[in-house]
Each structure stands twice: as structure tokens, then as C-alpha cells.
Amino acid sequence: MPLSQTSEGVYAIAPTPFHEDGRIDDVSLDRMTDFYAEAGCTGITVLGIMGEAPKLEAQEGLSIATRMIRRAKSLPIVVGVSAPGFAAMRALTHQVMNEGAAGVMIAPPPHLRTDDQIVGYFRQAIEAIGADVPWVLQDYPLTLSVVMTPGVIRRIVEEIPSCVMLKHEDWPGLEKISALRKFQREGTMRPLSILTGNGALFLDFEMERGADGAMTGYAFPDMLADVVRLSKAGDRDAAHDLFDAHLPLIRYEQQQGVGLAIRKYVMKRRGILASDAQRAPNIGLTSKAIEEVEYLLSRVGRIDRRALLAA
């Protein structure tokens, strides 16, 4: 099923499972794919920033994406194809779309500064990969250092019809969501799916501002799916109560540099990954950090029993 402007729900950002020696763990990859489907995710995004994509060889990245597409069957798979040059972006895009990917995600390179440069870059990118490929615009200024105002996002959406989704990761970004939805109500921007990132740190209010769901990688995507469902049903207090129970762990995972280590550790504790290994360069967890994560899991478990993990 290709991505569209009506795509919604939770698209899990998948980490890459590794063995302790750095080899890709295909068994854990399959188990993780199955888990996301069982957890209520409506899609999966692979080869994103938290997927350690820059540490993978090109053939490894293609192999991971292909395996996940085939394993997920009807679950839409989005593949991150950002690359320094358009030749590599075009090659990976065509390969994964031929395998059955639902679409691709493209982030702006850090050197872009002006609105014209940003719009021009994406126009050239789409000329390279093909105007028939549905794609996600990744807006992540905290990491990518490219600031896209609501106005420039509107330009991209209006000028490039194949842009069907925004991965919104600005911070603070609630007003940006409101501005984009206002453009739509006014008829100055066509409809657009908006899924949010930032480890779901602001998901509760992002949903209320008009987001369609989340595209992020918190270790409890089943909780995120519940929050999205409750928010869409108008059960505000239940959505916030569940979200608030997880917020201390979500916040802890947002520590720069160590966030992926925390996420992989919890996914290992949940039995999804066989190992929490990362490829070098990496930052691991100290014994003190592990103790703190375990304490936070026990506190979350008082409200959400999914966090009560066997020792």
C-alpha cells in the first residue's frame, strides 16, 4: 500500500539489530518486524537516523529494507534514502520501490540555508528519484540544522505533488502544526499527512494540534498506538493519563548521544532484540544508567503492565 496524504497511526522507526560482533541480526530483524505489526503500528520506517544508516554499507541497507518489506507483507514500509548525492538516492529508491516499499523519506542536507535553496534541493531530488514515488519530508532542525518554516513547507507541498507526508520534528513545533492545518482549512495548501517524531516527547498535544500520528522509535510503540487511538476517539484524559505514565522514560531516552542505547536496551528487555549492540562509533550504557532505566520501567509498570518486565 503506497503512502498517501491520508496515512495515519504509528510508523515505528526501526533500529538496526546487530550481533555483539557487529553483524546484522536477521532473526531479531524478523522478530522486530512481527512485533511492530502485533503492537498496532500502521507502518514501519527503516534506515532512519536512529537506524544507524550511516554505519551500514549500501548493500546492507538494501538487504535490511528488502527483508523487512517482505516480512511485513501488507504493513507499509518507508525507507530513508537520504544521501550526499542524488545518484545513490535514486538507486536505493528504485531498488526498494521495486521490492514493494510504500514510499521513501528524504531529509535536507545541512548546508541549505535559504528557502529557495531548500525548495530547489527537494525539486532536484524528486527529479532524480521520479515524480511517481510518494515521499516523506523530514523536518528535523535540531539535528539537521535546516530550518523550514510553515511557509517553505507549504511551497514544497504545493510545488511537488508526490510529497504526501511530513515527518514533523521541530522543537518547539506545536505552532507549526497549527499553522500547516490552518493553511489547509484556508485552501492554500493541499491535504498532507503529518506524523511526529522527537521520540514522542510531545505526542499528546501534537495529536490535539492536528497530527495524524507518530513516526518515531520509542521502545513501547504499542503505547503510542493506544495514545493515538484514544486521542482520535476524543478520550483526552485517558490519552494523557497513559502518556504521562511513560513520559519520564520517554524523557530519559531523549538524552543526546545515549538515546539509541537506552531504546535498544529496553527492546532487548522486552524480548524483541537479542542484543542491544550498536556499531561503532557508539555510546553504551553504564551500570548506573541501566539501574535508572530499570527504576523508570518499574514506575511505568505501576500504570502500564507492559513495562513490568521479567528479570
N, C-alpha and C positions, 0 to 999 in steps of 0.2 A: 504494500500500500504506500504510494508516494506521499510525501509531506504536502500539506496544503495549509491555507490560511485558517482552516477550522481545526487544525491539530491541537490537542489539549491533553491535560493529565500530567503524568510524571514521566519524563525521559531521564532515566538514570545515566549519569556519567560513569562509565565503566573504567575502573583501574585495570592495569595490565597485571595478571598474575604471573609471578616468577617463582622458580625454584630457588633454593638458597644459593645455588651456583650461578644464577643469572639467566638460566634457560627459561623460555616461556612455558608455563604450566598449562597445557591444553585441558587436562582433566578439570582443574579449577575454573578455567575459562568456560567450559561447558556447564559446570555446576552453577557458576555465577549467572550465566545467561538464563538457565532454568529458574533460578531464584528470582530474578527480576520479573519474569512473567508471573510467577506464583505470588509475588508481593503486590501485584496490582499495577505495575508500571505499564504505561501505554506505548512506551518506546525505549530505546537504548541509544546512547551516543558513545561511540568508540573513537579512540585516537585523539581525545581532547587533551587539554593541558594537564589534567590530573591523571591521564592515562600514560604518562611518561613517553609520549610520542616522540619527542626529540632524541630519546635514548634508543629508539628502535631503528634497525636497518629497514630500508624501504620494503624489502620482501617480507620481513617480519610483520610490518604494519599491515600489508595487504593480506597476509595469511591470517592474522588475528581478525580483521574485519570480515574476511570471507567465511571463516569458521563461525563467527557469531551470526552472520546473516543466515547461513544455512541452518544453524541450530535454532535460531529464534523463530523460524518459519514465518508466521503471519505477523509477528511483532515488528514494527518499523525500526530500522536501524539507520541512524545518522552517522556519517563518518567525517571526522575532522580532516580536511585536506589542505590546511594552510601550509604554505611552503615559501621559501625565499624567491623562487621563480615560478612562472606560470607553466613551464614545461612539466615539472614534477607534479604540480597541482592538477593539470589536465590529465596526465597519465593515471594518477591514482583515482581521480573522479571517474574516468571512463571505465577503469577496471572494477571499481566497487559498484557502480551503477549497473554494469553488465551482470554482476553477481546478484543483483536484486536489492541494493540499498534503497532506502526511501528518499534519501537526499544527502547533501553534504553541508558541512559548516565551514565558514571562512571567517578568519579574523584579520583585522587590518594590521599591516606591518608597522613597527614602532616609529618609523621615520616620517609618517604622514602628519602634517600639521594643519593645513587649511582645509576648509570644507570642500573646495574644488579638488584638492589633492585626494581627499577621502573618496568622494563620489567617482572621480576619474579612475582611481585604483579598482574599485569594485566593478565599474563598467568594463575595464580591460580584463579583469578576472573572469567575468561572465562571457566575454567574447572568447576567452581561451577554453573554458570548460564546456560551453554550449548553453544557449538560452533556454533549452528544454529541461535543464537539470534544476529541480527545486532545491533551494539552498537557504541556510540559516545565517543571518548576520550576527556575528558575535560582538557584543558591545561590552568590553571589559577594561575600562580605562585604568583601573588600579594596577593591573599587571601589564597591559599592552601599551599604556601611556598615550593612547589616541582618544581624544575626547570628541564624542559625537553628540551634538545637541539634538533635541527633538526635531528641529528643522532639517538638519542634514540627514537624519534617518528617514524623514518623510521624502526627501529628494531621492534617496536610494530606492525606497519602496515604490515611488511613483515612476521613476525612470527605468527600473529594472523589474519587470513583472515576475520574473522567476524567484524573486526574494519573497518567501511565503511566511518566514518566521524570524522573530528577533529573540536572540538569547540575551536577556537583559541582566547585566551585572554591574551597572553603575552603582555608586555608593557615595552619598545618598541618592536614591533613584526613584523614590515613590512619586515625586512630582513629575518625573519624566514619563512614567506610565500614564499618569493622569493627562499629561499634555498630548501624548500619542492617541489616547482614546478620545480626547476632545477633537483632534483633527478628524478622526473617523466620524464622529457624530456630526461634525460640520460638513462632511463630504469632501474635505480637502486631502484626505489620504484614504486609499482603499483599505479594506479589512486586512488585518495582519495577526497571525498567532504570536502571542508574547509568552514565552516561558522564562522563568527567572533562575538565576544562579546564586553565587555567593554562599554556597553551602547551605542554602535555605534559611539564612540568618534572618531574613525579613519576609519570609513567605506568608505569614499570617496576614500582614497588612498589604502585601503585594497583591494577594488574591482580591482583597476588598477594593483595591485601586483599579482592577480590571485585568490582571494577569490571567492567562488561561491555564496556568500550572507551573511546574518547575522543571528545569533541566539542570540537575546538579547531582552531587555524588555522596550525600550523607549516608552513613552506614545503615540507616533504617529507612530505606525508600518506601517500605510498607506504611510507615507512619506518615510520610509525605503524601502518599496516595490517599490516606484517610483524611488528612487536613484539607487537601484539595476537594475531595468529595463532600466533606462537611461544609466547607465554605460555599461551594456551588449550591448546596441544598439550603443555604441560609441559616444553618445552625451555628451561629457565630460563637457562642460561648463554648460549645463542645470543641470546635476547631481550635480556639485559643487555649483551652484547658489542656488538650493533648499536645499542642505545640509548645506551650510553656513548660510542660514536664520535660521535654527534650532540649529546651533552649540552653541550659548550662553545658551539655555535651556538645551541642552544635557550636556554641561559642568557643569551647576549648579546642575543637577541631579547626577553628579558623586561625590558629596561630601560624604566622608565616613561616614557611620552611619545614615545619614539622606536621602540617595538617594531613598530608598523604600517609605518613607513618601511623598516625592515630586512626585514620579511616581504615587502613589495611589491617591494623591490629584488631579493631572491633569486628571487621568482616571475618577475620580468622577465628575470633572467639565465637562468632555466630555459626561457624562451620561452613562458610561459603568459600573461603580461600584456605588452601593447605598451609600457606606460608604468608607472612606479612613482608617478605623480602622486596626490596626495591633495587633497581640497578644504580650503580654509582654514576655520578656523584649523588649522595643521598644523606639525609639526617635521620638517624634512628631514634628510638625512644629509650630514655634512661629508666632505671628501675623505679625512680621516684615518679616519673611521668606515668608509667604503667600503673602504679599504685593509685594515682589520681584518676586515671581513666576508669579503673575498676570501681572506685568510690562513686564516680559520677554515674556509672551504669547501675549501681545498686540504688542510687537515688531515683533515677528514671524508672527503675523497676517497681518502685512503690506505686506508680500510676499506670505504667505500661509494662505488663508482664513479659513482653517480648525482649526486654532488656535484662531479665533475670536469667543470666547465662550460667550453665553448669561449670564448675571449676575444672 
